[in-house]
């Protein structure tokens, strides 16, 4: 069992602005690679073990808390299927919107276990040793040994390099802060779903904090480490409403404080940016941001957005994420200065680049593991 805080902040924000009791279905899949061996355990029992318990963090929001704590869900899968191809739905979870969405960071960590099964089945123990003989922490090591046991394979030595991992992450965080002229408030960490386990992310965030980064999407670790939990919107929120404008205004009108709008669910330049500008114009006194999440064409989209915002007379924050690293940060700092965007109006969300170990390892990005909304209130998304 986990606490309600053990998720990304934007999951809670979207539930507040959405339909927490609506029935939805999310599916899990790997988008890259060859074939994949499915879970070798009782998947529904495993998901049930991941369900949250109350930690009083939502005691003032009884509707949201009851929706997340509702254990009435269904795991949809066929245990008789022996292999899956890339993009096949390996399983799905149906239940209350708030609960099945909340599960995403935990469920995505299954990718490591399934990669271990697949490597052992397709390539053998030596191939696994090349990518799993070093661990970031004891919990990651234990997970590897457990997956090997599931496959009936004898364990091999695994070295835990916790201190080295901490220093690697801290050094990368220090470099990112340097790239934004020393203003650590312009960097926030979003790597929860790129880590293998809770302990790895705790180590990574401790290193980020040691470097000066004080914001993360991980609600639980933010609470433990006295950091700030940040995050507003994912693609699922826009899919629930069927249009960016409807989703943006609902988020703006149902949540307090800072809000940002994700642009690329349908079409960044044709639909997302105009909807964000319209939403901001309707509430000009509130500080709001627009978030870029496309890995392709992002420089052109950014320049287009800056020009469109200036023509419309709005001054949002510009938030850049998705596959972000030191090279992209340096490049977009150059563009920001070229276009005259104030430094305090441009922020960067860094995930995999910050939390990945520097040695050969199994990663979520390696297989592009996803857990996506596919049905809301009976309507395919």
MOCOR-V430055 format. One record per residue. N is the residue number from 0. D_FIRST is the distance of its C-alpha to the first C-alpha in Angstrom with 2 decimals. Layout:
n=N d_first=D_FIRST
n=N d_first=D_FIRST
//
This chain:
n=0 d_first=0.00
n=1 d_first=3.79
n=2 d_first=6.98
n=3 d_first=9.76
n=4 d_first=11.81
n=5 d_first=10.19
n=6 d_first=12.88
n=7 d_first=16.68
n=8 d_first=18.79
n=9 d_first=20.90
n=10 d_first=18.16
n=11 d_first=18.15
n=12 d_first=21.93
n=13 d_first=22.54
n=14 d_first=20.58
n=15 d_first=22.78
n=16 d_first=25.85
n=17 d_first=25.06
n=18 d_first=24.24
n=19 d_first=20.59
n=20 d_first=21.15
n=21 d_first=23.32
n=22 d_first=22.48
n=23 d_first=22.07
n=24 d_first=21.61
n=25 d_first=20.45
n=26 d_first=21.52
n=27 d_first=20.69
n=28 d_first=23.76
n=29 d_first=25.56
n=30 d_first=28.80
n=31 d_first=30.56
n=32 d_first=31.65
n=33 d_first=33.09
n=34 d_first=31.03
n=35 d_first=27.37
n=36 d_first=25.89
n=37 d_first=23.00
n=38 d_first=19.71
n=39 d_first=20.59
n=40 d_first=17.59
n=41 d_first=16.21
n=42 d_first=15.10
n=43 d_first=13.92
n=44 d_first=11.72
n=45 d_first=10.32
n=46 d_first=9.83
n=47 d_first=8.21
n=48 d_first=5.50
n=49 d_first=5.25
n=50 d_first=5.57
n=51 d_first=5.59
n=52 d_first=6.54
n=53 d_first=10.08
n=54 d_first=11.41
n=55 d_first=14.95
n=56 d_first=15.78
n=57 d_first=16.92
n=58 d_first=18.41
n=59 d_first=21.76
n=60 d_first=20.80
n=61 d_first=19.88
n=62 d_first=20.56
n=63 d_first=18.34
n=64 d_first=15.41
n=65 d_first=15.90
n=66 d_first=16.24
n=67 d_first=12.97
n=68 d_first=11.10
n=69 d_first=13.30
n=70 d_first=11.78
n=71 d_first=15.36
n=72 d_first=15.52
n=73 d_first=17.40
n=74 d_first=17.28
n=75 d_first=20.95
n=76 d_first=22.23
n=77 d_first=24.87
n=78 d_first=23.91
n=79 d_first=27.65
n=80 d_first=28.29
n=81 d_first=28.89
n=82 d_first=29.26
n=83 d_first=28.76
n=84 d_first=31.16
n=85 d_first=30.37
n=86 d_first=29.41
n=87 d_first=28.58
n=88 d_first=25.46
n=89 d_first=23.26
n=90 d_first=20.90
n=91 d_first=20.09
n=92 d_first=17.50
n=93 d_first=19.06
n=94 d_first=17.77
n=95 d_first=18.03
n=96 d_first=19.18
n=97 d_first=16.81
n=98 d_first=13.64
n=99 d_first=15.09
n=100 d_first=16.48
n=101 d_first=13.39
n=102 d_first=11.85
n=103 d_first=14.94
n=104 d_first=14.27
n=105 d_first=11.36
n=106 d_first=13.48
n=107 d_first=16.56
n=108 d_first=15.48
n=109 d_first=16.09
n=110 d_first=19.71
n=111 d_first=20.03
n=112 d_first=19.08
n=113 d_first=21.46
n=114 d_first=24.13
n=115 d_first=24.07
n=116 d_first=24.52
n=117 d_first=27.32
n=118 d_first=29.13
n=119 d_first=29.18
n=120 d_first=30.43
n=121 d_first=32.98
n=122 d_first=34.13
n=123 d_first=33.12
n=124 d_first=31.80
n=125 d_first=34.30
n=126 d_first=33.17
n=127 d_first=29.55
n=128 d_first=30.80
n=129 d_first=32.47
n=130 d_first=29.27
n=131 d_first=26.61
n=132 d_first=28.55
n=133 d_first=27.49
n=134 d_first=23.99
n=135 d_first=23.10
n=136 d_first=20.73
n=137 d_first=19.45
n=138 d_first=16.06
n=139 d_first=18.17
n=140 d_first=20.46
n=141 d_first=17.89
n=142 d_first=16.70
n=143 d_first=20.41
n=144 d_first=21.17
n=145 d_first=18.44
n=146 d_first=19.94
n=147 d_first=23.38
n=148 d_first=22.54
n=149 d_first=21.45
n=150 d_first=24.98
n=151 d_first=26.70
n=152 d_first=27.93
n=153 d_first=28.76
n=154 d_first=27.20
n=155 d_first=29.40
n=156 d_first=29.37
n=157 d_first=27.04
n=158 d_first=27.99
n=159 d_first=25.52
n=160 d_first=27.32
n=161 d_first=25.08
n=162 d_first=28.10
n=163 d_first=30.04
n=164 d_first=27.24
n=165 d_first=26.93
n=166 d_first=30.71
n=167 d_first=30.90
n=168 d_first=28.50
n=169 d_first=30.28
n=170 d_first=33.65
n=171 d_first=32.72
n=172 d_first=31.49
n=173 d_first=34.76
n=174 d_first=36.76
n=175 d_first=35.16
n=176 d_first=35.97
n=177 d_first=39.49
n=178 d_first=39.88
n=179 d_first=39.30
n=180 d_first=41.88
n=181 d_first=39.52
n=182 d_first=37.67
n=183 d_first=33.99
n=184 d_first=33.06
n=185 d_first=34.03
n=186 d_first=31.29
n=187 d_first=27.59
n=188 d_first=24.88
n=189 d_first=22.98
n=190 d_first=21.71
n=191 d_first=17.91
n=192 d_first=18.22
n=193 d_first=20.85
n=194 d_first=18.84
n=195 d_first=17.36
n=196 d_first=14.29
n=197 d_first=12.89
n=198 d_first=15.49
n=199 d_first=18.31
n=200 d_first=17.90
n=201 d_first=17.82
n=202 d_first=21.03
n=203 d_first=22.59
n=204 d_first=22.06
n=205 d_first=23.38
n=206 d_first=26.37
n=207 d_first=26.86
n=208 d_first=26.89
n=209 d_first=29.35
n=210 d_first=31.55
n=211 d_first=31.49
n=212 d_first=29.09
n=213 d_first=27.09
n=214 d_first=25.38
n=215 d_first=22.34
n=216 d_first=20.40
n=217 d_first=17.02
n=218 d_first=16.10
n=219 d_first=13.68
n=220 d_first=16.21
n=221 d_first=19.05
n=222 d_first=17.82
n=223 d_first=17.45
n=224 d_first=20.76
n=225 d_first=22.76
n=226 d_first=23.35
n=227 d_first=23.86
n=228 d_first=21.41
n=229 d_first=23.65
n=230 d_first=23.74
n=231 d_first=25.35
n=232 d_first=25.77
n=233 d_first=25.03
n=234 d_first=27.10
n=235 d_first=25.00
n=236 d_first=26.21
n=237 d_first=29.82
n=238 d_first=29.35
n=239 d_first=28.19
n=240 d_first=31.49
n=241 d_first=33.79
n=242 d_first=35.61
n=243 d_first=35.02
n=244 d_first=37.12
n=245 d_first=35.29
n=246 d_first=31.89
n=247 d_first=33.24
n=248 d_first=34.88
n=249 d_first=31.90
n=250 d_first=29.71
n=251 d_first=32.60
n=252 d_first=33.19
n=253 d_first=29.66
n=254 d_first=28.23
n=255 d_first=29.68
n=256 d_first=30.73
n=257 d_first=31.08
n=258 d_first=30.65
n=259 d_first=31.40
n=260 d_first=32.34
n=261 d_first=31.45
n=262 d_first=34.75
n=263 d_first=34.49
n=264 d_first=32.69
n=265 d_first=36.06
n=266 d_first=38.95
n=267 d_first=38.80
n=268 d_first=42.48
n=269 d_first=43.56
n=270 d_first=40.70
n=271 d_first=38.03
n=272 d_first=40.33
n=273 d_first=42.67
n=274 d_first=39.81
n=275 d_first=38.38
n=276 d_first=41.87
n=277 d_first=42.54
n=278 d_first=39.30
n=279 d_first=40.13
n=280 d_first=43.74
n=281 d_first=42.70
n=282 d_first=40.90
n=283 d_first=42.87
n=284 d_first=42.05
n=285 d_first=38.32
n=286 d_first=37.17
n=287 d_first=35.63
n=288 d_first=34.98
n=289 d_first=35.24
n=290 d_first=32.94
n=291 d_first=34.20
n=292 d_first=31.88
n=293 d_first=34.46
n=294 d_first=35.11
n=295 d_first=38.59
n=296 d_first=41.38
n=297 d_first=39.47
n=298 d_first=42.53
n=299 d_first=44.67
n=300 d_first=42.07
n=301 d_first=41.73
n=302 d_first=45.52
n=303 d_first=45.85
n=304 d_first=43.29
n=305 d_first=45.04
n=306 d_first=48.36
n=307 d_first=47.10
n=308 d_first=45.51
n=309 d_first=48.74
n=310 d_first=50.84
n=311 d_first=48.68
n=312 d_first=48.82
n=313 d_first=45.07
n=314 d_first=43.39
n=315 d_first=39.69
n=316 d_first=37.51
n=317 d_first=37.21
n=318 d_first=33.75
n=319 d_first=33.63
n=320 d_first=30.64
n=321 d_first=29.85
n=322 d_first=30.77
n=323 d_first=32.12
n=324 d_first=33.56
n=325 d_first=36.33
n=326 d_first=39.14
n=327 d_first=38.17
n=328 d_first=37.67
n=329 d_first=41.15
n=330 d_first=42.68
n=331 d_first=41.32
n=332 d_first=42.37
n=333 d_first=45.85
n=334 d_first=45.73
n=335 d_first=44.46
n=336 d_first=47.42
n=337 d_first=49.78
n=338 d_first=48.84
n=339 d_first=48.79
n=340 d_first=45.18
n=341 d_first=44.37
n=342 d_first=41.88
n=343 d_first=39.62
n=344 d_first=39.38
n=345 d_first=37.83
n=346 d_first=34.31
n=347 d_first=32.43
n=348 d_first=28.80
n=349 d_first=28.21
n=350 d_first=25.33
n=351 d_first=25.92
n=352 d_first=29.12
n=353 d_first=27.49
n=354 d_first=24.46
n=355 d_first=26.05
n=356 d_first=27.38
n=357 d_first=31.15
n=358 d_first=31.33
n=359 d_first=31.02
n=360 d_first=27.40
n=361 d_first=25.25
n=362 d_first=24.41
n=363 d_first=23.05
n=364 d_first=26.54
n=365 d_first=28.18
n=366 d_first=27.06
n=367 d_first=26.46
n=368 d_first=23.05
n=369 d_first=22.44
n=370 d_first=20.14
n=371 d_first=22.62
n=372 d_first=23.36
n=373 d_first=25.92
n=374 d_first=26.36
n=375 d_first=26.23
n=376 d_first=27.54
n=377 d_first=29.10
n=378 d_first=30.93
n=379 d_first=30.60
n=380 d_first=30.09
//
